[in-house]
Amino acid sequence: MSSTTVRTTQLRALEGWRGVTAMLVVLYHFHAAHSFFLHEWLRYLSPVLEFFFIVSGFVMALGFSEKVKDAPTFWAFIVRRAGRVWPLHLAMLGLLLLIPLVRLFTGSPQIFTPPQLTAESLPYQVLLLQTWWPEIALTWNYPAWTLTGEMLAYLLMAIVLLVAMNERMRWALGLLIVTVAAALYYAEMPRQDHYSTLTVSRAVTGFFVGFLLFHFWRLHPLRNRAVAITLEIATIIGFIALLQWHPTGLAYFLSHALFALVIYTYASDLGPVSRLLSLPPFQWLGAKSFSIYMFHGVVTTWFLLVVRAVEVRGGVPLTSVVVTPTGHYARIVDLPQQWMDDLLVLGYFAVVLIGATFIYRWVEDPSRIYFAKLAGKMLARPDIARDARSSTDAARSAA
């Protein structure tokens, strides 16, 4: 595959996949007694994060494998990636910091709420270091725990691109990183809840699976439509089976193989499912998926605080404790009628999607463009700044 083809690849089906899986994550984190809450396929959804890590590595390699060549391009890449992640992350922290501010001005005796909203963990959150200490990884905007590993993966990829003199060296270094990261991830699994393992190595493992997948795909892309159709159907069946099977131990890494096959299949945009995912609603969700992912943690945090305040001050029972299929006790919103909980989910989706629209418009997209321009100025390359406004920029929506 030529470099020209690589640069013009749009990955529309994968963009649709990102949107759909982002909405599944949004549903997974809403603790209300809706019709799907206790279904095993939803409660064991955590492995879907591997898809996001792998597709991130794939897209980053697609967008930058030929751009990081020396020290100036190395630092320009770091600036672009930091500018892609940090402004939105800080904006979400700002929305959560309103909680202790409101309590401070209303004279509340408890300004912070351990274990989530703690003053001690805030500096680590600001610097995106929280996941190096799993006990504070889920403080404040809990979905942001993945960004610590992503930032490390960006740095490691840039180093690989900088020092690798040829394709073989890229493969060797990529395989080395995957091996070490996967070993660390596997060692961490028994120490934490398996399906919610909070570790930097988890993100690095998936990211470099995607990095290596790109280097295979650009040499051997899927071109046969009949094979593409077969693989599209097979990977969907595999995805459903994964959510029902719940592999553990070494078998868990089969999820990486499945999602790598998904990305390889849909990167070519050949089959009928690809065409479906290329429709405007799925493309809209995919474009906003990072804002959706980051904002839904803010919404659920505010929502649960409001519910608890109503329970305490109004004496109205709104929650109950249930045992999930994973064996965990969870306090969830439980309204008198099932349809009320289902309607609550629809309202939650509406708030997340509307809020994410404004966040994308006023925070995510402007910061992406600004830091892409800044990187272009660092290299005295105005074409990089123009790339930032291009709708076909492969790295536009990478998380």
C-alpha positions in Angstrom: 0.0 0.0 0.0 1.4 3.3 -1.0 2.0 6.2 1.4 -0.6 8.2 -0.5 -3.2 5.6 0.0 -2.4 5.4 3.7 -2.8 9.2 4.1 -6.1 9.3 2.3 -7.7 6.3 4.1 -10.8 7.5 5.9 -11.7 4.5 8.2 -15.3 5.4 8.1 -16.5 2.0 9.4 -14.0 2.1 12.3 -15.3 5.6 13.1 -18.8 4.0 13.3 -17.5 1.2 15.5 -16.0 3.8 17.8 -19.3 5.6 18.1 -21.3 2.4 18.8 -18.8 1.0 21.4 -18.6 4.5 23.1 -22.4 4.4 23.6 -22.1 0.9 25.1 -19.6 2.2 27.6 -22.0 5.1 28.4 -24.7 2.6 29.1 -22.4 0.3 31.1 -21.6 3.1 33.6 -25.2 4.2 34.3 -26.2 2.6 37.5 -30.0 2.4 37.3 -32.3 -0.5 37.3 -33.0 -0.3 33.6 -34.0 -3.3 31.5 -30.4 -4.3 30.6 -28.5 -3.4 33.8 -28.2 -7.0 35.1 -27.7 -8.7 31.8 -24.4 -10.5 31.7 -23.4 -9.1 28.3 -23.5 -5.5 29.7 -21.9 -6.2 33.1 -19.0 -8.0 31.4 -18.5 -5.2 28.9 -15.1 -4.1 30.2 -13.0 -6.0 27.5 -14.4 -3.5 25.0 -11.8 -1.1 26.2 -9.2 -3.2 24.4 -10.9 -2.2 21.1 -10.3 1.5 21.9 -6.7 0.9 22.8 -6.0 -1.1 19.7 -7.8 1.2 17.3 -5.9 4.1 18.9 -2.6 2.5 18.1 -3.7 1.6 14.6 -4.9 5.2 13.9 -1.8 6.8 15.4 0.5 4.6 13.3 -1.6 5.4 10.2 -1.5 9.2 10.9 2.1 9.6 12.0 4.2 6.6 11.0 5.9 8.6 8.3 5.9 12.0 10.1 8.1 11.3 13.1 11.6 11.3 11.7 13.8 13.5 13.9 13.8 15.5 17.1 11.6 18.4 15.8 8.9 16.1 14.4 9.2 14.0 17.7 8.3 17.1 19.8 5.7 18.3 17.4 4.0 14.9 17.7 4.1 15.1 21.5 2.6 18.6 21.4 -0.2 17.4 19.2 -1.1 14.4 21.3 -0.9 16.3 24.6 -3.0 19.0 23.1 -5.5 16.4 22.0 -6.0 14.9 25.4 -5.2 17.5 28.2 -7.6 20.4 27.4 -10.7 18.2 27.3 -9.5 16.3 30.4 -9.0 19.6 32.3 -12.3 20.9 31.2 -14.0 17.8 32.6 -12.1 18.2 35.9 -13.4 21.8 35.9 -17.0 20.6 35.7 -16.4 18.2 38.7 -14.6 20.9 40.7 -17.9 22.8 40.7 -19.0 20.2 43.3 -16.6 21.1 46.1 -17.0 24.8 45.1 -20.8 24.6 45.5 -20.3 22.9 48.9 -17.8 25.5 50.0 -20.1 28.4 49.2 -23.2 26.7 50.7 -21.3 26.0 54.0 -21.4 22.2 53.6 -19.4 20.4 56.3 -18.0 18.0 53.6 -16.4 19.7 50.7 -14.7 16.7 49.2 -16.3 13.2 48.9 -13.9 10.3 49.5 -13.0 8.1 47.9 -13.8 9.7 44.5 -13.5 13.4 44.9 -10.4 13.9 47.1 -8.0 16.8 47.3 -5.0 14.5 47.6 -5.7 12.8 44.2 -6.4 16.0 42.3 -2.8 16.9 41.4 -2.3 13.4 40.0 -5.4 13.8 37.9 -4.3 17.2 36.6 -1.0 15.7 35.5 -2.6 12.5 34.1 -0.5 10.3 36.5 -3.4 8.8 38.4 -3.3 5.3 36.9 0.3 4.7 38.1 -1.5 4.3 41.5 -4.6 2.1 40.9 -6.1 3.1 44.2 -6.6 6.6 42.9 -7.1 5.7 39.2 -10.9 6.1 39.4 -11.0 9.4 41.4 -12.6 12.5 39.9 -13.5 11.8 36.2 -13.1 8.0 36.4 -13.0 7.3 32.6 -9.8 9.4 32.4 -7.8 6.6 33.9 -7.2 5.3 30.4 -5.4 8.5 29.3 -2.4 7.8 31.5 -1.6 4.7 29.5 -2.4 6.4 26.3 0.0 9.2 26.9 2.8 6.7 27.7 1.9 4.8 24.5 2.2 7.9 22.5 5.6 8.6 23.9 6.8 5.1 23.3 5.5 5.1 19.7 7.2 8.3 19.0 10.5 6.9 20.3 10.1 3.8 18.2 9.4 5.8 15.1 12.4 8.0 15.9 15.0 5.3 16.5 13.8 2.6 14.1 15.8 2.8 10.9 13.7 0.3 9.0 10.5 -1.7 9.1 12.1 -4.7 10.7 13.3 -2.6 13.6 9.8 -1.2 14.1 8.4 -4.7 14.2 11.1 -5.8 16.7 10.6 -2.9 19.0 6.8 -3.1 18.7 6.8 -6.8 19.6 9.2 -6.2 22.5 6.9 -3.5 23.9 3.8 -5.7 23.5 5.5 -8.6 25.1 6.6 -6.7 28.2 3.4 -4.7 28.5 1.2 -7.9 28.2 3.3 -9.7 30.8 2.8 -6.8 33.2 -0.9 -6.6 32.4 -1.3 -10.4 33.0 0.6 -10.2 36.3 -1.8 -7.4 37.4 -5.0 -9.3 36.6 -5.2 -11.4 39.8 -4.5 -8.4 42.0 -7.5 -6.4 40.7 -11.0 -7.1 39.5 -10.2 -8.9 36.3 -12.6 -7.2 34.1 -11.7 -3.8 35.5 -8.0 -4.1 35.7 -6.6 -0.5 36.1 -3.1 -0.5 34.8 -1.0 1.5 32.4 0.3 -1.7 30.8 -3.3 -2.5 29.7 -3.4 0.6 27.5 0.2 0.1 26.2 -0.6 -3.6 25.3 -3.6 -2.7 23.2 -2.0 0.3 21.6 1.0 -1.6 20.3 -1.2 -4.4 19.1 -2.8 -1.7 17.0 0.6 -0.3 16.0 1.8 -3.7 14.7 -1.6 -4.3 13.1 -1.2 -1.2 11.0 2.2 -2.2 9.7 0.7 -5.6 8.7 -2.4 -4.0 7.2 -0.6 -1.4 5.0 1.3 -4.2 3.4 -1.6 -6.7 3.2 -4.9 -4.8 3.2 -8.1 -6.6 2.8 -9.2 -6.1 -0.8 -11.6 -9.0 -1.5 -15.2 -8.0 -1.0 -16.5 -11.6 -0.4 -13.8 -12.2 2.3 -14.7 -8.8 3.8 -18.4 -9.6 4.0 -17.6 -13.0 5.6 -15.2 -11.5 8.1 -17.7 -8.7 9.0 -20.3 -11.2 9.9 -17.8 -13.5 11.7 -16.3 -10.6 13.8 -19.8 -9.5 14.9 -20.6 -13.1 16.0 -17.2 -13.2 17.7 -17.9 -9.9 19.6 -21.3 -11.2 20.8 -19.6 -14.5 21.9 -16.9 -12.6 23.7 -19.5 -10.8 25.9 -21.1 -14.2 26.7 -18.0 -16.2 27.2 -16.0 -14.0 29.7 -12.6 -15.5 29.0 -10.1 -15.2 31.9 -6.4 -15.6 32.4 -4.4 -16.0 29.3 -7.6 -16.7 27.3 -8.5 -13.0 28.0 -5.9 -12.0 25.3 -8.2 -13.6 22.7 -10.1 -10.3 23.0 -7.1 -8.6 21.6 -7.0 -11.0 18.6 -10.7 -10.5 18.0 -10.6 -6.7 18.0 -7.4 -6.7 15.9 -9.4 -8.8 13.4 -12.3 -6.4 13.6 -10.0 -3.4 12.9 -8.3 -5.2 10.0 -11.7 -6.2 8.5 -13.4 -2.8 8.8 -10.4 -0.7 7.9 -11.1 -1.4 4.3 -14.8 -0.2 4.3 -15.8 -3.0 1.9 -18.8 -4.9 3.3 -22.5 -4.1 4.0 -21.9 -3.6 7.7 -19.2 -1.1 6.8 -21.7 0.8 4.7 -24.2 0.8 7.6 -21.6 2.1 10.0 -20.6 4.8 7.4 -24.1 6.4 7.7 -24.2 9.9 9.2 -25.6 9.0 12.6 -22.8 6.5 13.3 -20.2 8.9 11.9 -21.5 11.6 14.1 -21.2 9.4 17.2 -17.7 8.4 16.1 -16.5 11.9 15.7 -17.9 12.9 19.1 -16.8 9.6 20.8 -13.9 11.1 22.8 -16.1 13.9 24.1 -18.9 11.4 24.8 -16.5 9.1 26.7 -15.0 11.9 28.8 -18.3 13.7 29.5 -20.4 10.7 30.6 -18.2 10.3 33.7 -19.1 13.8 34.7 -22.8 13.2 34.1 -22.9 10.0 36.1 -21.0 11.6 39.0 -23.2 14.6 39.2 -26.3 12.4 38.8 -25.5 10.1 41.7 -24.6 13.0 44.0 -28.0 14.7 43.2 -29.8 11.4 43.8 -28.1 10.9 47.2 -28.8 14.4 48.2 -32.5 14.0 47.4 -32.6 10.7 49.4 -30.9 12.2 52.5 -32.7 15.6 52.6 -36.0 14.6 51.2 -36.3 11.2 52.8 -37.3 9.7 49.4 -35.8 6.2 48.8 -34.4 6.2 45.2 -31.7 3.6 45.3 -31.3 -0.1 46.2 -28.4 -2.5 46.4 -28.2 -5.4 43.9 -25.7 -8.2 43.2 -24.4 -8.1 39.6 -23.6 -11.1 37.5 -19.9 -10.3 38.2 -20.6 -10.9 41.9 -20.3 -7.3 42.9 -22.6 -5.3 45.2 -23.8 -2.2 43.4 -26.0 0.7 44.6 -28.3 1.7 41.7 -31.1 4.1 41.2 -34.3 2.1 41.5 -37.5 4.0 40.7 -41.0 2.5 41.5 -41.7 1.4 37.9 -39.4 -0.3 35.3 -40.5 2.1 32.6 -39.3 5.0 34.8 -35.8 3.6 34.9 -35.8 3.0 31.2 -37.0 6.6 30.6 -34.2 7.8 32.9 -31.7 6.0 30.7 -33.0 7.9 27.6 -32.8 11.2 29.5 -29.2 10.3 30.4 -28.3 9.5 26.8 -29.8 12.8 25.8 -27.8 14.8 28.4 -24.5 13.0 27.4 -25.0 13.5 23.7 -26.1 17.1 23.9 -23.4 18.0 26.3 -20.8 16.2 24.2 -21.9 18.1 21.2 -21.1 21.4 22.9 -17.9 20.1 24.4 -16.7 18.9 21.0 -17.5 22.2 19.5 -16.0 24.5 22.2 -13.2 22.4 23.7 -12.2 19.3 21.8 -12.1 20.5 18.2 -10.7 24.0 18.9 -7.9 22.6 21.1 -7.1 19.9 18.5 -6.8 22.6 15.8 -4.8 24.9 18.0 -2.2 22.4 19.0 -1.9 21.1 15.4 -1.2 24.6 14.3 1.3 25.0 17.1 3.0 21.8 16.0 3.1 23.1 12.4 4.7 26.4 13.5 7.3 24.4 15.5 8.3 22.8 12.2 7.6 25.8 10.1 5.2 23.6 8.2 1.9 25.4 7.3 0.6 22.2 5.7 0.3 20.6 9.2 -1.9 23.4 10.3 -4.1 22.8 7.2 -4.3 19.1 8.0 -5.9 20.0 11.3 -8.9 21.3 9.5 -9.2 18.5 7.1 -12.1 16.1 7.6 -10.0 13.3 6.2 -7.2 13.6 8.6 -6.7 10.0 9.9 -5.8 11.2 13.4 -8.7 13.6 13.8 -10.8 11.5 16.1 -8.2 9.3 17.8 -8.7 9.0 21.5 
